[in-house]
């Protein structure tokens, strides 16, 4: 009988497609828009803010990609990288807020006439392609507020996803725990199969003993019949 091998599917998590995650698309939009923002509104040379903002935006996107990919084998790495993504986007958010403050521009709140329209658009649009047509039309204030809104939303979405991952980690453990559980289950299945085979062996041994007893009894019966036949033959000769 072929023994069942432990399945990798029970150890490795079902892969999540990063393309299916809205916060990834928002992070990608943030990166594309930040790159264009720096080209439009910041000096091309001599300002370290450009590199810092672009790198923070890229880190937010890339750590989401790497974290989701790592999640198949390591919950700890996934959590760590997604938290790095959050930190990068929070750093970027500070840069946009500083840009508004240092240039005397307005941080839009719910009382601003354009706030709710911007908020609704950011809620219902994720892809960078949906924002790029505005990239050359927004002024610096509108651009910064739109990116701040996207950063806030992406941060909240990442936070909710991290809470989900943390709960799953508590319930399922990491790969070491899953490997232990799978290996333990495999050994238990082997033990159960061994017990089943031992019972079958005992049953067959009992059956062999019974058949041997029947054969012995049959031999005795044959010997008895032969004795009777011989007795009858002697009787006939007389």
Backbone as numpy.savetxt, mean C-alpha at the origin, in Angstrom:
# Nx Ny Nz CAx CAy CAz Cx Cy Cz
1.83 -35.17 -2.61 0.98 -33.96 -2.61 1.86 -32.71 -2.61
1.57 -31.75 -3.50 2.37 -30.52 -3.60 2.03 -29.59 -2.46
3.06 -29.12 -1.75 2.83 -28.20 -0.65 2.60 -26.79 -1.19
1.72 -26.07 -0.55 1.40 -24.70 -0.96 2.49 -23.77 -0.46
3.03 -22.97 -1.36 4.06 -22.02 -0.99 3.42 -20.74 -0.47
4.08 -20.03 0.47 3.54 -18.77 0.94 3.48 -17.76 -0.18
2.39 -17.02 -0.29 2.19 -16.09 -1.39 2.78 -14.72 -1.07
3.51 -14.15 -2.05 4.05 -12.81 -1.88 2.94 -11.79 -1.71
1.75 -12.08 -2.27 0.65 -11.12 -2.21 0.21 -10.88 -0.78
0.48 -11.82 0.09 0.11 -11.64 1.49 1.15 -10.83 2.24
2.34 -10.66 1.67 3.40 -9.90 2.31 3.45 -8.49 1.75
3.48 -8.38 0.42 3.52 -7.07 -0.22 2.11 -6.51 -0.33
1.99 -5.23 -0.04 0.68 -4.60 -0.13 0.25 -4.46 -1.59
-1.05 -4.40 -1.79 -1.56 -4.12 -3.13 -1.09 -2.72 -3.53
-0.39 -2.62 -4.66 0.18 -1.31 -5.02 -0.89 -0.26 -5.27
-0.60 0.96 -4.80 -1.48 2.10 -5.05 -0.90 2.88 -6.23
-1.71 3.20 -7.19 -1.26 3.99 -8.33 -1.26 5.45 -7.94
-0.09 6.07 -7.98 0.01 7.47 -7.58 -0.87 8.35 -8.45
-1.09 7.91 -9.71 -1.94 8.70 -10.61 -3.40 8.74 -10.16
-3.77 7.83 -9.26 -5.15 7.81 -8.78 -5.37 8.73 -7.57
-4.31 9.37 -7.10 -4.39 10.18 -5.89 -4.50 11.66 -6.26
-5.57 12.29 -5.80 -5.79 13.70 -6.14 -4.68 14.58 -5.59
-4.18 14.25 -4.39 -3.17 15.14 -3.81 -1.86 15.07 -4.60
-1.62 13.95 -5.29 -0.44 13.91 -6.16 -0.60 14.88 -7.32
-1.77 14.88 -7.95 -2.00 15.79 -9.08 -1.91 17.25 -8.64
-2.42 17.53 -7.43 -2.32 18.90 -6.93 -0.85 19.26 -6.68
-0.09 18.32 -6.12 1.33 18.57 -5.88 2.08 18.79 -7.19
1.71 18.04 -8.22 2.33 18.21 -9.53 1.98 19.58 -10.11
0.73 20.00 -9.93 0.33 21.33 -10.39 1.10 22.42 -9.65
1.28 22.23 -8.34 2.04 23.19 -7.54 3.46 23.33 -8.07
4.08 22.19 -8.40 5.45 22.23 -8.92 5.52 22.99 -10.24
4.63 22.65 -11.17 4.64 23.32 -12.48 4.39 24.82 -12.34
3.40 25.18 -11.52 3.06 26.59 -11.35 4.14 27.36 -10.61
4.78 26.71 -9.64 5.86 27.38 -8.90 7.04 27.67 -9.82
7.36 26.74 -10.68 8.44 26.96 -11.63 8.15 28.18 -12.50
6.92 28.28 -12.98 6.55 29.42 -13.81 6.46 30.71 -13.01
6.02 30.61 -11.75 5.96 31.78 -10.88 7.35 32.39 -10.72
8.32 31.53 -10.46 9.68 32.02 -10.27 10.22 32.68 -11.53
9.86 32.14 -12.69 10.29 32.75 -13.95 9.66 34.12 -14.16
8.43 34.26 -13.74 7.70 35.51 -13.99 8.00 36.60 -12.97
8.07 36.20 -11.69 8.05 37.22 -10.64 9.32 37.31 -9.80
10.27 36.45 -10.02 11.52 36.51 -9.25 12.70 36.68 -10.20
13.76 37.33 -9.74 14.91 37.57 -10.62 15.58 36.26 -11.00
16.06 36.15 -12.23 16.65 34.88 -12.69 17.99 34.56 -12.03
18.67 35.58 -11.50 19.97 35.34 -10.89 20.08 36.08 -9.56
20.83 35.49 -8.66 21.17 36.18 -7.42 20.15 36.08 -6.31
19.08 35.35 -6.51 18.06 35.20 -5.46 17.92 33.72 -5.13
18.36 33.33 -3.94 18.29 31.92 -3.55 16.86 31.44 -3.38
15.92 32.38 -3.23 14.52 32.00 -3.06 14.02 31.18 -4.23
14.52 31.49 -5.43 14.08 30.76 -6.62 14.38 29.27 -6.46
15.64 28.97 -6.16 16.03 27.56 -6.00 15.27 26.91 -4.85
15.11 27.64 -3.77 14.43 27.08 -2.60 12.98 26.75 -2.90
12.29 27.64 -3.59 10.88 27.41 -3.90 10.70 26.26 -4.89
11.52 26.26 -5.94 11.41 25.19 -6.94 11.74 23.85 -6.31
12.80 23.81 -5.50 13.19 22.55 -4.86 12.14 22.08 -3.86
11.55 23.01 -3.12 10.50 22.64 -2.16 9.29 22.06 -2.90
8.91 22.71 -4.02 7.77 22.22 -4.80 8.08 20.85 -5.39
9.30 20.69 -5.91 9.68 19.40 -6.49 9.74 18.32 -5.41
10.27 18.67 -4.24 10.35 17.70 -3.14 8.97 17.24 -2.73
8.01 18.17 -2.70 6.64 17.78 -2.34 6.10 16.73 -3.29
6.29 16.94 -4.59 5.79 16.00 -5.59 6.56 14.69 -5.57
7.89 14.78 -5.58 8.70 13.58 -5.70 8.60 12.67 -4.48
8.50 13.26 -3.30 8.38 12.42 -2.11 7.04 11.72 -2.02
6.02 12.29 -2.64 4.74 11.58 -2.74 4.92 10.35 -3.62
5.57 10.54 -4.77 5.79 9.41 -5.69 6.61 8.32 -5.00
7.72 8.72 -4.39 8.61 7.73 -3.75 7.93 7.08 -2.54
7.18 7.87 -1.79 6.50 7.32 -0.62 5.45 6.30 -0.98
4.63 6.59 -1.99 3.60 5.66 -2.42 4.23 4.37 -2.95
5.31 4.51 -3.70 6.00 3.33 -4.23 6.59 2.50 -3.09
7.17 3.17 -2.10 7.78 2.46 -0.97 6.73 1.76 -0.11
5.49 2.25 -0.15 4.45 1.71 0.71 4.14 0.25 0.47
4.51 -0.28 -0.69 4.23 -1.69 -0.97 5.04 -2.60 -0.05
6.23 -2.14 0.33 7.10 -2.98 1.16 7.35 -2.41 2.53
7.25 -1.09 2.70 7.61 -0.50 3.98 6.66 0.63 4.36
5.82 0.36 5.34 4.91 1.41 5.82 5.69 2.53 6.48
6.78 2.18 7.18 7.57 3.20 7.86 8.16 4.19 6.85
8.71 3.67 5.75 9.30 4.55 4.73 8.22 5.39 4.06
7.08 4.79 3.80 5.98 5.53 3.19 5.55 6.70 4.06
5.37 6.44 5.35 4.97 7.50 6.27 6.02 8.60 6.33
7.28 8.19 6.38 8.36 9.17 6.50 8.42 10.06 5.26
8.34 9.46 4.07 8.46 10.24 2.84 7.25 11.15 2.62
6.07 10.67 2.97 4.89 11.53 2.81 4.92 12.69 3.80
5.49 12.46 4.97 5.67 13.56 5.91 6.71 14.56 5.40
7.74 14.07 4.72 8.70 14.98 4.09 8.00 15.82 3.02
7.10 15.18 2.26 6.34 15.92 1.24 5.53 17.03 1.90
4.89 16.71 3.00 4.11 17.74 3.73 5.01 18.89 4.17
6.16 18.54 4.74 7.07 19.58 5.23 7.55 20.48 4.09
7.81 19.87 2.93 8.27 20.65 1.78 7.19 21.63 1.32
5.95 21.16 1.27 4.86 22.03 0.84 4.57 23.11 1.88
4.76 22.79 3.16 4.60 23.82 4.20 5.69 24.89 4.07
6.90 24.46 3.74 7.99 25.41 3.50 7.66 26.31 2.31
7.12 25.70 1.25 6.75 26.47 0.06 5.64 27.46 0.40
4.71 27.04 1.21 3.62 27.93 1.62 4.16 29.17 2.33
5.16 28.96 3.18 5.79 30.08 3.87 6.42 31.05 2.87
7.03 30.49 1.83 7.66 31.35 0.82 6.63 32.23 0.12
5.48 31.67 -0.21 4.43 32.46 -0.86 3.87 33.52 0.09
3.71 33.15 1.35 3.23 34.13 2.33 4.24 35.26 2.50
5.53 34.88 2.54 6.58 35.91 2.67 6.60 36.82 1.44
6.36 36.23 0.27 6.34 37.04 -0.95 5.26 38.12 -0.85
4.08 37.72 -0.39 2.99 38.69 -0.26 3.33 39.77 0.76
3.87 39.35 1.91 4.17 40.30 2.98 5.23 41.30 2.57
6.32 40.81 2.00 7.45 41.69 1.68 7.16 42.64 0.54
6.11 42.38 -0.21 5.79 43.25 -1.35 4.48 44.01 -1.14
3.97 43.92 0.08 2.78 44.68 0.41 1.53 44.22 -0.32
1.50 42.95 -0.69 0.33 42.40 -1.39 -0.63 41.77 -0.38
-1.85 41.50 -0.82 -2.92 41.06 0.08 -3.03 39.54 0.12
-3.09 39.03 1.33 -3.41 37.61 1.53 -4.92 37.49 1.55
-5.48 36.81 0.57 -6.92 36.74 0.46 -7.52 35.89 1.58
-8.58 36.42 2.19 -9.34 35.68 3.19 -10.77 35.54 2.68
-11.62 34.96 3.51 -13.00 34.72 3.06 -13.77 36.00 2.76
-13.27 37.13 3.23 -13.95 38.40 2.96 -13.54 39.02 1.63
-12.51 38.46 1.02 -12.05 39.01 -0.26 -13.01 38.61 -1.37
-13.24 39.51 -2.31 -14.24 39.27 -3.35 -13.89 38.09 -4.26
-12.60 37.76 -4.39 -12.20 36.69 -5.31 -11.89 35.38 -4.57
-12.00 35.42 -3.26 -11.57 34.27 -2.45 -12.41 33.02 -2.74
-13.72 33.13 -2.71 -14.59 31.95 -2.82 -14.53 31.33 -4.22
-14.42 32.16 -5.24 -14.31 31.62 -6.60 -12.99 30.85 -6.74
-11.91 31.42 -6.20 -10.62 30.74 -6.24 -10.68 29.43 -5.46
-11.28 29.46 -4.27 -11.37 28.28 -3.42 -12.15 27.17 -4.13
-13.26 27.52 -4.76 -14.08 26.52 -5.45 -13.33 25.93 -6.63
-12.61 26.75 -7.35 -11.87 26.24 -8.50 -10.78 25.26 -8.04
-10.07 25.61 -7.00 -8.99 24.74 -6.49 -9.54 23.44 -5.92
-10.74 23.49 -5.38 -11.34 22.27 -4.84 -11.70 21.28 -5.94
-12.10 21.79 -7.08 -12.65 20.93 -8.13 -11.69 20.67 -9.28
-10.47 21.21 -9.20 -9.49 21.01 -10.27 -8.16 20.57 -9.67
-7.61 19.52 -10.24 -6.38 18.95 -9.70 -5.19 19.03 -10.66
-5.44 18.81 -11.92 -4.36 18.70 -12.90 -3.71 20.04 -13.19
-2.40 19.99 -13.39 -1.67 21.20 -13.75 -2.18 21.82 -15.04
-2.64 20.97 -15.97 -3.15 21.47 -17.25 -4.35 22.40 -17.07
-5.06 22.22 -15.95 -6.24 23.05 -15.70 -5.87 24.41 -15.13
-4.63 24.56 -14.68 -4.18 25.82 -14.10 -3.24 26.59 -15.02
-2.52 25.87 -15.88 -1.51 26.52 -16.71 -2.05 27.65 -17.59
-3.28 27.55 -18.11 -3.78 28.68 -18.91 -3.84 29.99 -18.14
-3.92 29.92 -16.80 -4.00 31.14 -15.99 -2.61 31.65 -15.60
-1.58 30.82 -15.79 -0.25 31.15 -15.26 0.31 32.45 -15.83
-0.04 32.77 -17.06 0.46 34.01 -17.67 -0.54 35.16 -17.58
-1.69 34.92 -16.93 -2.71 35.95 -16.81 -2.84 36.48 -15.39
-2.53 35.62 -14.38 -2.60 36.09 -12.99 -1.52 37.14 -12.74
-1.87 38.11 -11.92 -0.81 38.98 -11.39 -0.18 38.27 -10.19
0.86 38.86 -9.63 1.62 38.20 -8.56 0.74 37.89 -7.36
-0.19 38.78 -7.03 -1.05 38.57 -5.87 -1.99 37.39 -6.08
-2.66 37.36 -7.23 -3.58 36.26 -7.52 -2.83 34.94 -7.61
-1.67 34.98 -8.23 -0.84 33.78 -8.40 -0.45 33.21 -7.03
0.04 34.07 -6.15 0.48 33.63 -4.82 -0.68 33.07 -4.01
-1.83 33.73 -4.07 -2.98 33.25 -3.31 -3.51 31.92 -3.85
-3.48 31.76 -5.17 -3.90 30.47 -5.74 -2.97 29.35 -5.29
-1.66 29.61 -5.30 -0.71 28.58 -4.88 -0.80 28.32 -3.38
-1.06 29.35 -2.60 -1.26 29.14 -1.16 -2.47 28.25 -0.92
-3.54 28.49 -1.67 -4.74 27.66 -1.52 -4.45 26.22 -1.90
-3.74 26.01 -2.99 -3.39 24.65 -3.40 -2.50 23.97 -2.37
-1.56 24.72 -1.81 -0.68 24.15 -0.78 -1.48 23.73 0.45
-2.39 24.59 0.88 -3.23 24.26 2.04 -4.07 23.01 1.77
-4.69 22.95 0.61 -5.55 21.80 0.29 -4.74 20.51 0.20
-3.60 20.58 -0.47 -2.78 19.39 -0.61 -2.28 18.92 0.75
-1.94 19.85 1.61 -1.49 19.50 2.96 -2.59 18.79 3.73
-3.81 19.29 3.64 -4.92 18.65 4.35 -5.20 17.26 3.79
-5.14 17.13 2.47 -5.37 15.82 1.86 -4.28 14.83 2.25
-3.03 15.29 2.27 -1.93 14.44 2.72 -2.10 14.05 4.18
-2.53 14.99 5.00 -2.73 14.72 6.41 -3.79 13.64 6.62
-4.89 13.72 5.86 -5.94 12.69 5.96 -5.43 11.34 5.51
-4.64 11.35 4.44 -4.09 10.08 3.93 -3.11 9.47 4.93
-2.32 10.31 5.58 -1.38 9.82 6.59 -2.11 9.22 7.78
-3.22 9.83 8.17 -4.02 9.26 9.27 -4.52 7.88 8.88
-4.96 7.75 7.64 -5.40 6.43 7.14 -4.26 5.42 7.19
-3.07 5.83 6.76 -1.92 4.93 6.76 -1.52 4.54 8.18
-1.58 5.48 9.10 -1.20 5.20 10.48 -2.16 4.20 11.12
-3.45 4.35 10.84 -4.43 3.40 11.35 -4.19 2.01 10.75
-3.90 1.97 9.46 -3.62 0.69 8.81 -2.37 0.04 9.38
-1.37 0.87 9.66 -0.12 0.35 10.22 -0.36 -0.26 11.60
-1.18 0.42 12.42 -1.50 -0.11 13.75 -2.23 -1.44 13.62
-3.13 -1.53 12.64 -3.94 -2.74 12.47 -3.16 -3.88 11.83
-2.36 -3.56 10.79 -1.70 -4.61 10.01 -0.22 -4.75 10.31
0.40 -3.70 10.86 1.84 -3.73 11.08 2.60 -3.44 9.80
3.93 -3.50 9.91 4.79 -3.30 8.76 5.08 -4.62 8.07
6.06 -4.58 7.17 6.36 -5.78 6.39 6.88 -6.90 7.27
7.62 -6.57 8.34 8.13 -7.62 9.22 6.98 -8.37 9.88
5.98 -7.60 10.34 4.83 -8.24 10.96 4.05 -9.07 9.95
3.91 -8.54 8.71 3.18 -9.30 7.70 3.93 -10.56 7.30
5.27 -10.45 7.19 6.06 -11.63 6.88 5.93 -12.68 7.98
5.95 -12.22 9.23 5.81 -13.15 10.35 4.44 -13.82 10.31
3.40 -13.00 10.04 2.05 -13.55 10.00 1.90 -14.58 8.88
2.46 -14.25 7.71 2.37 -15.18 6.58 3.16 -16.46 6.88
4.37 -16.28 7.44 5.19 -17.45 7.74 4.53 -18.31 8.82
3.96 -17.65 9.83 3.27 -18.38 10.89 2.08 -19.14 10.32
1.32 -18.47 9.45 0.19 -19.14 8.82 0.62 -20.31 7.98
1.75 -20.16 7.28 2.28 -21.25 6.46 2.67 -22.43 7.32
3.33 -22.15 8.45 3.75 -23.24 9.34 2.53 -23.91 9.97
1.53 -23.11 10.32 0.31 -23.69 10.88 -0.36 -24.60 9.85
-0.37 -24.16 8.59 -0.96 -24.99 7.54 -0.17 -26.28 7.38
1.17 -26.19 7.49 1.99 -27.39 7.41 1.69 -28.33 8.57
1.56 -27.75 9.78 1.27 -28.56 10.96 -0.08 -29.26 10.82
-1.07 -28.51 10.31 -2.39 -29.10 10.11 -2.33 -30.22 9.07
-1.55 -29.99 8.01 -1.41 -31.02 6.99 -0.71 -32.25 7.56
0.30 -32.03 8.43 1.02 -33.14 9.05 0.10 -33.96 9.94
-0.72 -33.26 10.74 -1.68 -33.95 11.61 -2.65 -34.77 10.76
-3.09 -34.17 9.65 -4.02 -34.87 8.76 -3.37 -36.13 8.18
-2.09 -36.00 7.77 -1.38 -37.15 7.21 -1.13 -38.22 8.26
-0.84 -37.79 9.49 -0.63 -38.76 10.56 -1.92 -39.55 10.85
-3.05 -38.84 10.85 -4.33 -39.51 11.06 -4.61 -40.49 9.93
-4.30 -40.08 8.71 -4.50 -40.96 7.58 -3.59 -42.18 7.66
-2.33 -41.95 8.11 -1.41 -43.08 8.29 -1.94 -44.06 9.33
-2.43 -43.51 10.47 -2.97 -44.37 11.52 -4.17 -45.17 11.01
-5.01 -44.49 10.21 -6.18 -45.18 9.66 -5.75 -46.31 8.74
-4.75 -46.02 7.89 -4.28 -47.04 6.97 -3.60 -48.20 7.70
-2.85 -47.87 8.76 -2.22 -48.93 9.55 -3.27 -49.82 10.20
-4.33 -49.19 10.71 -5.41 -49.97 11.31 -6.09 -50.85 10.26
-6.24 -50.30 9.06 -6.85 -51.06 7.98 -5.96 -52.23 7.58
-4.64 -51.99 7.55 -3.70 -53.07 7.23 -3.77 -54.17 8.27
-3.81 -53.75 9.57 -3.91 -54.73 10.66 -5.19 -55.55 10.54
-6.30 -54.86 10.21 -7.57 -55.57 10.04 -7.50 -56.56 8.89
-6.92 -56.13 7.78 -6.81 -57.02 6.62 -5.89 -58.20 6.90
-4.79 -57.90 7.63 -3.90 -59.00 7.99 -4.60 -60.03 8.87
-5.45 -59.53 9.79 -6.23 -60.43 10.64 -7.19 -61.25 9.79
-7.80 -60.61 8.80 -8.72 -61.33 7.92 -7.97 -62.39 7.11
-6.76 -62.04 6.65 -5.96 -63.01 5.88 -5.60 -64.21 6.76
-5.17 -63.91 8.00 -4.82 -64.99 8.94 -6.02 -65.88 9.19
-7.17 -65.22 9.41 -8.40 -66.00 9.63 -8.75 -66.81 8.39
-8.52 -66.22 7.22 -8.80 -66.94 5.99 -7.89 -68.15 5.83
-6.61 -68.01 6.18 -5.69 -69.14 6.12 -6.13 -70.27 7.05
-6.56 -69.87 8.24 -7.04 -70.86 9.20 -8.28 -71.59 8.67
-9.15 -70.80 8.04 -10.37 -71.39 7.49 -10.03 -72.36 6.36
-9.07 -71.97 5.53 -8.64 -72.85 4.44 -8.03 -74.14 4.99
-7.19 -73.97 6.03 -6.57 -75.16 6.65 -7.62 -76.10 7.24
-8.65 -75.47 7.86 -9.71 -76.27 8.45 -10.49 -77.03 7.36
-10.77 -76.33 6.25 -11.51 -76.97 5.16 -10.69 -78.10 4.55
-9.39 -77.88 4.40 -8.54 -78.94 3.86 -8.55 -80.17 4.79
-8.51 -79.88 6.08 -8.53 -80.99 7.06 -9.83 -81.78 6.92
-10.94 -81.08 6.73 -12.24 -81.74 6.58 -12.28 -82.56 5.30
-11.69 -81.95 4.23 -11.68 -82.67 2.94 -10.87 -83.96 3.06
-9.71 -83.85 3.68 -8.88 -85.04 3.87 -9.59 -86.09 4.70
-10.28 -85.64 5.73 -11.02 -86.57 6.59 -12.09 -87.29 5.78
-12.77 -86.54 4.90 -13.82 -87.15 4.09 -13.24 -88.13 3.08
-12.08 -87.75 2.51 -11.44 -88.64 1.54 -11.04 -89.96 2.21
-10.50 -89.90 3.41 -10.14 -91.15 4.14 -11.37 -91.97 4.44
-12.44 -91.29 4.74 -13.70 -92.00 5.06 -14.20 -92.74 3.84
-14.08 -92.11 2.67 -14.56 -92.75 1.44 -13.69 -93.95 1.08
-12.39 -93.87 1.36 -11.50 -95.00 1.03 -11.86 -96.25 1.83
-12.34 -96.07 3.04 -12.72 -97.18 3.87 -13.99 -97.86 3.34
